[in-house]
Amino acid sequence: MYIYDIYSMSTMTGDLDTPETPRMRVILSNSSSEPIYEQIARQIRAQIIGGELEEGSLLSSIRSLARDLQVSVITTKRAYEELEREGLIDTVGGKGTFVAAQNPQFLREKRMSLVEEKLADAVSEARLVGLSLDDLSEMLRLLAEEE
């Protein structure tokens, strides 16, 4: 497993030494069954939806990201294409790739979808170990109350 911090260029400052500079954190696992481009896209998607990468932020170029992650340019291109199809990023010829403007309602729906996916995974795991719905509900309630 490899952890990479990739600094995106900030559209406001362009200065890599300031705390406002958005940073993409990408963790790649070559032992995962998930393809590398999907690992990259999933993590950037989560950072955009979570607000860590803000609207208008200039992302690393495809080549720069490939170099930083030590993967093929084709791999990073495929990840960016997937994010662009989803409307999360925009590529402007000669200027770069930016986090697209997001409708707040769209972002809420995306976040809810991610929560639903994780809950579905939790339900599947609970079934595997024989937990009842009441047990699972109690676990969820306790986790929610911790924060």
N, C-alpha and C positions, 0 to 999 in steps of 0.2 A: 504494500500500500504506500502510495506517495501523496504527500500533502504539498500543494503549491499555493502561494499567495501571489496573485497577479494583480499589479496595480493597473487600473483603468485610468485613462487620461480624464481628468475632470474638465467638463466644459466650462466651468466657472473660473478655475485657477490655472489649470494646466501644469501645476506645480506638484511633483510627486512627493514632496517632503511635508505637505500639509495634512492635517488630520481629516480635512474634508474630501480628500481624494478617495473615490470609491475603490474598493478592493474586492476582486473576485477571489474567493477561496474555492479551490478545486481539489478534491481528493480523488485520486485515481487508484483503482485496484486492478492489477492485472490478473488476479485470481478470481475476479467476479465473472459471472456468466453474462452480465450486462455489458454490451459493447461499449468501448471507450467513448464514442461520440454521444451515446445516450447518457453516460455518466456525466459528461461535460454539460450537455443540454439540460439534464435534470437539475444539476446544481446551480447553473446560471438562472434557470427558470425559477427555482426556489428563492434565489436572492433577489430577483426582480419582484416576484409576488410578495415576498416578505418585506420589501421596501429597503433592503440593504443596498441595492443598486437603483438609484433614483432616475426618474424620467429625464431624458436628455443627456445622461452620462455617456461619454465616449468610451466604448469598450476597446480592448486590445484588438489589433488587426488579426486576421486569420493567421497570417504568417508568424506574427509575434507570439500569439497564443500557442501555436504549434511548437515554436522554438522553446518557449517557457515550459510547456508541458512535456516536451521531448516526444511528441507524437507527429504523425503525418499531417501535412497541410490539408489533405483530403478529409481527414478525421475532423479537424476543427471546422472546415467548410461545411461538412454535413451537419454538425451540431448547430452552427449559426443558421443554416438553411431551415432546420426544423423550428428554431425559435422565431425566425422571420415568418414562416408559414402560420405560426400561432399568433402572430401580431405582437410579440413581445419586444422585438428589436427591429430596427430599420437600418438598411445599408444605403448610404448616399455615396454614389460614385465620386471618387476623388477626395472625399471628406472623411469617410470612415463608417463605423457601425455604432449606432446609438440605441440606448434603451428607449423604446417607443412610448409615446404618451398613452397613459392607461386611463380608462374609464373606471372610477372608483367602484361602481357596481360590478363591472367585469372582474376587477381584482378580488372583490368579496366572493364572487361566485367561484373563482379559481381557488381561493383559500379554502372555501367550504368543500370543494371537490377534493382537495388534498386531504382534508380532515376525514372525509368519508372514506377515502382509500385506506388511510391508516387505521380507521376504525374497522373496516372490513378485514384488514390483515389481522387485527387484534381478535376479532370474532373467530376467524379461522384458527388462529393459534389456541384460543380458549377451547374450541371444540376438540382440538387434538389432545389437550390435556384433561378433557372432561369437565370443564368449568360450566356451571349453570349460568343462565342469563342473570339470575339474582347475584351470583358471585361476581360476574363480570361488571354488572351495574354498580355493585358496592366498591369494587376496585376503582372504577372510573370516578365515582363520587369522592373517594378518598384522595385520589390523585388531584382532582380539581380543587379540593379544599386545601391542599398543601400550599398552594400559591396564593 
